[in-house]
Amino acid sequence: MQQQIQITLSAHELRDLIRESVREELQAHKPPSDHDPEELLTIEQVVKMLHISKPTLHTWKKQGILPFERMGRRVYFKRGAVMAAMKSINLKNS
């Protein structure tokens, strides 16, 4: 059985509580442009960020569309380079 708690708030207090909650949620979901452009992303992160498949990412990598870096056997992409490449593709297609 769930316990119910009732509290009394003024309209002003309720408004402030809602504002603070919304502010916290917005801070937790900052847009990608607020991220460090030097941040290194994994293949999985880039696939998720761009909403593409792994084969598409590997094709773009081979074609030089997306610059990448190797560290040992691992492949990374700089966030800023990925964003710049996507802007370049969008400009060419418009």
C-alpha positions in Angstrom: 0.0 0.0 0.0 1.4 3.4 -1.0 1.5 6.1 1.7 -0.1 9.4 0.7 1.1 12.7 2.0 -0.8 15.9 1.7 0.8 19.3 1.9 -0.5 22.8 1.6 1.3 25.3 -0.7 0.4 28.7 -1.8 0.2 29.4 -5.5 3.5 31.3 -5.3 5.3 28.4 -3.6 3.9 25.9 -6.1 5.0 28.0 -9.0 8.5 28.3 -7.5 8.7 24.5 -6.9 7.7 23.8 -10.5 10.2 26.4 -11.9 13.0 24.8 -9.9 12.1 21.3 -11.1 11.9 22.4 -14.7 15.3 24.3 -14.4 16.9 21.1 -12.9 15.6 19.0 -15.8 16.8 21.4 -18.4 20.3 21.5 -16.9 20.4 17.7 -17.0 19.6 17.8 -20.8 21.9 20.4 -22.2 22.1 20.5 -26.0 25.2 19.0 -27.6 26.6 22.4 -28.6 27.4 23.0 -24.9 29.8 20.1 -24.9 33.6 20.3 -25.2 34.5 20.1 -28.9 37.7 18.3 -27.9 35.7 15.5 -26.2 36.5 12.1 -27.6 33.5 10.0 -28.6 33.4 6.3 -29.2 31.8 4.6 -32.2 28.7 3.9 -30.2 28.4 7.5 -29.0 28.7 8.9 -32.6 26.2 6.3 -33.9 23.7 7.3 -31.2 24.3 11.0 -31.6 23.9 11.0 -35.4 21.1 8.4 -35.5 23.0 6.3 -38.0 24.1 2.7 -38.2 27.6 1.4 -37.5 28.1 0.4 -41.2 27.2 3.9 -42.3 29.7 5.3 -39.8 32.5 3.0 -41.0 31.7 4.0 -44.6 31.9 7.7 -43.7 35.2 6.9 -41.9 36.7 5.2 -45.0 35.5 8.0 -47.3 37.1 10.6 -45.1 33.8 12.3 -44.3 34.3 11.8 -40.5 37.9 12.3 -39.2 38.9 9.9 -36.5 41.8 9.1 -34.2 43.2 5.8 -33.1 44.5 5.1 -29.6 45.9 1.7 -29.7 43.2 -0.5 -31.3 40.4 1.9 -30.4 38.8 4.5 -32.7 37.6 7.9 -31.4 36.0 10.9 -32.9 36.4 14.5 -31.6 32.9 16.0 -31.0 33.9 19.3 -32.7 35.1 17.5 -35.8 31.9 15.4 -36.0 29.8 18.5 -35.7 31.9 20.3 -38.3 31.6 17.4 -40.7 27.8 17.3 -40.3 27.5 21.0 -40.9 29.7 20.6 -44.1 27.5 17.8 -45.4 24.4 19.9 -44.7 25.8 22.9 -46.6 26.7 20.8 -49.6 23.2 19.2 -49.7 21.4 22.6 -49.5 
